[in-house]
Amino acid sequence: MKQITQYIIFGLALTFFNSCTNEYNLNEEGDMLFLKHKGASMPVLVRGNFQSDIIILMVHGGAGGTSGVHIEDFNGWIEPEYMVAYWDQRHAGSSQGNMSKDDLTLDQFAEDMSLVIGMLKHKYGEDKKVFAVGHSWGVILTTYYLLTQENKLEGAILSNGSHSTEHEYSARIDYVHDFAQEMMDKGIDMPNQITAEGNTFSDLESVVEWTEQNDPIDSWEKLRTLNALVDAVFGYVQETYVRDTSDIPFPISSEEITYNSPYHPWVSSMNQLRIAQLINNPTRENSIQEFYDFTPMMDDIELPISLIWGKYDHIIGPEVAEDYYDVVGTAAEDKELIILEQSGHSGMYRENKKFSESLIQFVEKHR
């Protein structure tokens, strides 16, 4: 008992020390809103240029992530231009409320997104123009919102997410196959032995052979094996092709997000654990993110779309963006595909200046 008390006192002291020494106090900047709907209380932190008639809505990844980590991505270039709304989705980030698997559906998330947009317009003016920025799972959600809800957006900026798992897994197989072959050609060995679904892979030859024999990915066993084989080449790709530092102009440390922002790391961690058990667990066949295809409906989407993609994404490669561009119903003059040449899955962080400039140019064109 005494040891537990000492840990608590140490934790409180550390919290106080960090809250006193961090450069930013994110609690004192912007408005903190809450959407309470169907058992969830979802925080929406609004920051940036409140004189602007543009609101950028961050639709974070996961499922089960948080928008708080993206404050750093938008703080330098985008917040001075526009209002930015950082929304934590139900049972994600710092959201609170009753946990129910019945509420963890794409339809419910899309309904929540529609209500968040409506809340922002009600709070700041119906004339405000809202653009969504979807990242990873946020691309799935934003796309589904556009397909199923009455659209309240002026445009969408989508980064390293998917509209079809068929294309997503095909791109991932190509990633593993092509870079494993490149490593073999350079005489580079596989870093570690990999065991997946009862199979052991000790060399790159066996990895390449598996990718050639198991395309397409049409079962959970194949998917879990593919996800494990990514580790055979990921380190090589990161060290060879991806920027090792970010060009963000005003870095915000994890301690500042932890101690001087409304985003609570303990609540976020608990939500990640809980949502993983229900919908985002790679060892359970109950995820709402696997084995879907929006392609037959994509022609219904006609609003301006900007696809900004990290070239070396190990999760959702640029081939997915190329197919999204081809199948979406947006007119050619209102859609674009921009490749970030030194980025993986988190291009808005690695190449923040190019991402931000591209976003601003897109918004100014379609505002």
Disulfide bonds with the S-S distance in Angstrom:
none
